Amino acid sequence: MATYEESGLRLTLPDDRHFRFADLAPYRVLSGQHLKEMDFAWIDGQGRLILLEVRSYAQVTETLTGPDFMPTKGRAAPFRFQALLDKVTDTLLMLAAVWSGTDWGRTLSPLLPQAACQPLPLKVVIAVDLPPALTVHLQGLRDSLNARLQGRLALVDVPRVVLMDHARLLSNPMFSSFVQTARPCQVQA
């Protein structure tokens, strides 16, 4: 089992059934060229590839408002929203490269769990930690993400992105065996 901490969460994933693009050399070569990745990927007990992005905006409680991450008609998408779009899109493109056997995909393929080297049903999940005053925007953020990603998701047979807060991720039986709250670091005197 491999353990990671990200955005206040601790994930424990099975060694032979998970990967992180960020840990793979072929990804790191392209990451400086505006290629983004979702945080975690693992194959669940039902043979689905789960893609998980975890974000915490808890540190910016004082300054963050809805328009900082929600798109508004007639305006450019906020960078936090655009970052989520890019992460989902680029992750799906990388998987498509592996599954279609492009040169880059063949370079990446041996570094993935064997089952992930062929098309699998996908579940795309984004978990966000928002200040309580901003949780009212979760549904709007989810709907906006799915509207913008609709065509891209259809290309890989994903009906929609699942967006939830950290509390719901932690309590969801699908994730509770993999995801826990990270313990705060203790300072030694």
Residue, then its C-alpha position, 0 to 999 in steps of 0.5 A: m500500500a502507498t500512502y499520500e497526503e494531499s489537501g488535508l486528506r490521506l490516501t492509502l492506495p493498493d500498490d499494483r492498482h494505482f498511479r499518479f501521473a505526477d510521479l511518472a517521468p514521461y508526464r514530468v517531461l511534458s508537464g512544463q508544456h502546460l500539461k496538467e494531471m489529476d492527483f490520483a488514479w486507481i482501479d477499484g474492485q469493480g474494474r473502474l479507473i477512478l480519477l480523483e482531484v482533491r483541492s482545498y480552498a480552506q487557506v483562502t477563507e478570508t478572500l475567496t468569493g464565488p466569482d473566484f472559482m465560478p464562471t460568470k456569463g460574459r467573462a473569462a473563466p476564473f483560473r481556479f475553474q480553468a485549472l479544474l477543466d485543464k486537469v480533467t481534460d489533460t488526464l483524459l488525453m493522457l489515458a487516450a494516448v495510452w489506450s490508442g498506442t501513440d508514441w508517448g502513450r507507449t512510453l507511459s504504458p509500462l509505468l501504469p498498472q497493467a489493467a489501466c493500459q487498456p480502456l476501462p470504465l472511468k469515474v472522474v471525481i473532484a473533491v473540494d474543501l470550501p469555507p462553509a460560506l461558499t459550499v452553496h456554490l458546489q452545485g453550480l460549480r458541478d453543473s458548470l464543470n459538466a457543461r464545459l466538459q460535456g463533449r470531452l467526457a462523451l468521447v471517453d464514455v463518462p456521463r459526468v464529473v462527480l463534484m463533492d466536498h471533502a466531508r462527503l468524500l470521506s463518508n462515501p463508502m466508495f472512497s472511505s477505505f482509501v481516503q481519510t483526514a490527514r492528521p495535522c503535523q505535530v510540532q515537537a518542542 
